[in-house]
Amino acid sequence: MTAITAWEFPKKLLQLINRSVIICCMELKTYFMAMTVSDRDEFSARCETSRQHITNIAYGNKPCAEKLAIAIDRESGGVVKAETLRADVDFAYLRGTAKNAA
């Protein structure tokens, strides 16, 4: 069996279950701490921040900026949703998934 990197996980998981649609959402702490230190460094670099900063966010010691929440969502392949990092921001509107008010 070939090892996969943490950011390849969502795509590989979907391939393994015959392309079935699964909505998978994970907390940042669980996702990030499951990576090796070198994978965390690479992930952080792709998010344009430091490993230490993401660790502080994951443990609730620092708030997550909107730009970083979007980068984490993107780089995690949607496993860690921006909405879980910044509940005060209306990402549903930006995604086009907002429910219309009656």
Secondary structure, DSSP 8 states (H G I E B T S, - for coil): -----GGGHHHHHHHHTTT--------HHHHHHTS-HHHHHHHHHHTTS-HHHHHHHHTTSS---HHHHHHHHHHTTTSS-HHHH-TTS-HHHHHT------
